Amino acid sequence: MKNAFKISLLLVCFLSINVYASKKFDFSFKEKNILNVLSEYSEKTGTQFIVSPAVRGKISIIFPEEVTKEQAFNALSTSLALNGYTTIKEGESLKVLPARVAQRSNLEIYDSLPPAQPERMITYIYKLKTRSAEEIFKNLRMLNSKDGETQVDAKSKSLIFTDWVTNIQRIHHLLAKLDK
């Protein structure tokens, strides 16, 4: 009897965790307030957002058919980025704040190339193999986005980028060609 109860309890927990993951939903908006879009995404997926008072504006996301949670979040994160906002994971919530503020926040740190989606600000450490960090920095510092920064750590022959993940992908591929 106890085992049947435990199995039933585990099944209920498993099903409740996956209820948002498998369902598709409509996620199309034309010139809709960002806060309303975040609220709708939250209602449909169970995602918690903590939104900076600086976040405002309108976004458009157009899908011809229903989408998964992941597809919707990728589109949402890209739309936020186009407006200068990013998300940062904090516990069980996502903070939404201006990208320039996020640079000084608790961004994810990578030393290997992260996936390009969802769009977000990250810190990426690239360790050079053959070239000096100062030399590469002089030539590549203009590749940062308007929200990005690059720092040099000459001692470890590393460049430290804080920027949008898609821009870091571009910079990484260029560095891989230059630093053979």
VOSEVO-884313 format. One record per residue (C-alpha): residue in one letter; chain; z negated, y negated, x negated. Coordinates in steps of 0.05 Angstrom, whole numbers, plus 32768, in hexadecimal, padded with zeros to 4 digits. Example, Ala and Ser with C-alpha at 12.3 -4.5 7.8 and 13.67 -1.06 7.14 Angstrom:
BEGIN
  residu  chaine    zz    yy    xx
       A       A  7F64  805A  7F0A
       S       A  7F71  8015  7EEF
This chain:
BEGIN
  residu  chaine    zz    yy    xx
       M       A  8000  8000  8000
       K       A  7FEE  7FD0  7FC8
       N       A  802F  7FE0  7FA3
       A       A  8058  7FD2  7FE2
       F       A  8035  7F8F  7FEA
       K       A  8041  7F7D  7FA1
       I       A  808B  7F90  7FA6
       S       A  8092  7F67  7FE6
       L       A  8070  7F2B  7FC6
       L       A  809D  7F30  7F88
       L       A  80DB  7F35  7FB5
       V       A  80C6  7EF7  7FDD
       C       A  80B9  7ED0  7F9C
       F       A  80FC  7EE6  7F7F
       L       A  8123  7ED3  7FBD
       S       A  8100  7E8F  7FC3
       I       A  8110  7E7F  7F7A
       N       A  8159  7E90  7F83
       V       A  8164  7E70  7FC7
       Y       A  8180  7E30  7FA7
       A       A  81A6  7E53  7F6E
       S       A  81D8  7E7B  7F97
       K       A  81EB  7E4D  7FD0
       K       A  8226  7E1E  7FCE
       F       A  8226  7DDA  7FEF
       D       A  824E  7D9B  7FFB
       F       A  8243  7D67  7FC5
       S       A  8276  7D30  7FCF
       F       A  8266  7CE6  7FD2
       K       A  828F  7CA6  7FD1
       E       A  826B  7C68  7FB7
       K       A  8226  7C83  7FCB
       N       A  81E5  7C67  7FB1
       I       A  81CC  7C8E  7F74
       L       A  8187  7C97  7F91
       N       A  81A4  7CB5  7FD1
       V       A  81CF  7CE5  7FA9
       L       A  8192  7CFB  7F7F
       S       A  816B  7D04  7FBF
       E       A  81A1  7D2F  7FDF
       Y       A  81A9  7D5A  7FA0
       S       A  815D  7D63  7F9F
       E       A  815C  7D79  7FE8
       K       A  8194  7DAB  7FDC
       T       A  817B  7DC9  7F9B
       G       A  8130  7DBE  7F99
       T       A  8136  7D94  7F59
       Q       A  8100  7D60  7F4F
       F       A  8114  7D1C  7F34
       I       A  80EA  7CE3  7F17
       V       A  8117  7CA6  7F1B
       S       A  810F  7C67  7EF1
       P       A  810E  7C27  7F1A
       A       A  8148  7C0F  7EEE
       V       A  8176  7C44  7F0D
       R       A  81A5  7C25  7F40
       G       A  81EE  7C23  7F53
       K       A  8220  7C4E  7F76
       I       A  8245  7C8D  7F62
       S       A  827F  7CB6  7F7C
       I       A  8284  7D01  7F75
       I       A  82BF  7D24  7F96
       F       A  82C3  7D70  7F9E
       P       A  82F8  7D8F  7FCC
       E       A  82CB  7DCA  7FDC
       E       A  8282  7DDF  7FDA
       V       A  8262  7DE5  7F95
       T       A  8229  7E0A  7F72
       K       A  81EA  7DE8  7F5B
       E       A  8203  7DE8  7F13
       Q       A  8247  7DC9  7F26
       A       A  8224  7D93  7F4E
       F       A  81F3  7D83  7F16
       N       A  822B  7D7F  7EE3
       A       A  8250  7D4D  7F0F
       L       A  8210  7D27  7F1E
       S       A  81FD  7D22  7ED4
       T       A  8243  7D0A  7EC2
       S       A  8241  7CD6  7EFA
       L       A  81FD  7CBE  7EE2
       A       A  8217  7CB9  7E9A
       L       A  8252  7C8F  7EB2
       N       A  821E  7C5E  7ECD
       G       A  81F4  7C60  7E8D
       Y       A  81BE  7C8F  7EA6
       T       A  81A6  7CD3  7E8C
       T       A  8175  7D09  7E9F
       I       A  813C  7D23  7E75
       K       A  8115  7D62  7E86
       E       A  80CB  7D55  7E8D
       G       A  80A3  7D91  7EA5
       E       A  80C1  7DA9  7EE6
       S       A  80E3  7D65  7EF3
       L       A  811E  7D3F  7EDA
       K       A  8115  7CF6  7EC7
       V       A  8150  7CC9  7ED6
       L       A  8152  7C8B  7EAB
       P       A  8181  7C5C  7E85
       A       A  81A0  7C7C  7E48
       R       A  8188  7C45  7E19
       V       A  8140  7C52  7E30
       A       A  814A  7C9D  7E29
       Q       A  8159  7C96  7DDE
       R       A  810F  7C88  7DD3
       S       A  80F8  7CBF  7E02
       N       A  80EC  7D09  7DFB
       L       A  8135  7D1F  7DF4
       E       A  8149  7D67  7DE6
       I       A  8154  7D72  7D9B
       Y       A  818A  7DA1  7D82
       D       A  819F  7DBA  7D3E
       S       A  81D9  7DE3  7D59
       L       A  820E  7DC9  7D88
       P       A  81F5  7DC8  7DD0
       P       A  8221  7DD5  7E0D
       A       A  8249  7D99  7E26
       Q       A  822F  7D9F  7E6D
       P       A  8207  7D82  7E8C
       E       A  8213  7D3D  7E6F
       R       A  81D4  7D20  7E51
       M       A  81B7  7CFB  7E16
       I       A  819E  7D28  7DDE
       T       A  818B  7D25  7D95
       Y       A  81B5  7D50  7D67
       I       A  81A8  7D5E  7D1D
       Y       A  81E6  7D6E  7CF4
       K       A  81D8  7D89  7CAE
       L       A  8211  7D79  7C7E
       K       A  822A  7DAF  7C4F
       T       A  8255  7D8B  7C1C
       R       A  8253  7D40  7C29
       S       A  821C  7D0C  7C23
       A       A  81FC  7CF3  7C63
       E       A  8203  7CAA  7C4E
       E       A  824E  7CB2  7C40
       I       A  825B  7CD4  7C84
       F       A  822F  7CA1  7CA8
       K       A  8258  7C67  7C8D
       N       A  8298  7C86  7CA7
       L       A  8281  7CA1  7CEA
       R       A  824D  7C70  7D04
       M       A  8280  7C50  7D33
       L       A  8289  7C92  7D58
       N       A  8247  7C8A  7D7E
       S       A  824D  7C78  7DC8
       K       A  8231  7C35  7DDE
       D       A  81EF  7C59  7DEC
       G       A  81EE  7C83  7DAC
       E       A  81CD  7C7C  7D68
       T       A  81D3  7CA0  7D26
       Q       A  819E  7CA6  7CEF
       V       A  81A6  7CC1  7CA9
       D       A  8175  7CF0  7C87
       A       A  818F  7CEF  7C40
       K       A  815A  7D1F  7C26
       S       A  8170  7D58  7C54
       K       A  81BA  7D43  7C54
       S       A  81B6  7D3C  7CA0
       L       A  81D0  7D0C  7CD4
       I       A  81A6  7D03  7D13
       F       A  81CD  7CEF  7D50
       T       A  81B0  7CD8  7D92
       D       A  81E9  7CD3  7DC4
       W       A  820C  7CF2  7E00
       V       A  8216  7D3C  7DF7
       T       A  8262  7D36  7E00
       N       A  8266  7D02  7DCA
       I       A  823C  7D2C  7D9C
       Q       A  826C  7D66  7DA8
       R       A  82A5  7D39  7D91
       I       A  827F  7D21  7D53
       H       A  826A  7D68  7D42
       H       A  82B2  7D81  7D42
       L       A  82C8  7D47  7D16
       L       A  828E  7D54  7CE5
       A       A  82A0  7D9D  7CE2
       K       A  82E6  7D8A  7CCA
       L       A  82CD  7D56  7C98
       D       A  8294  7D7E  7C7B
       K       A  82B5  7DBE  7C63
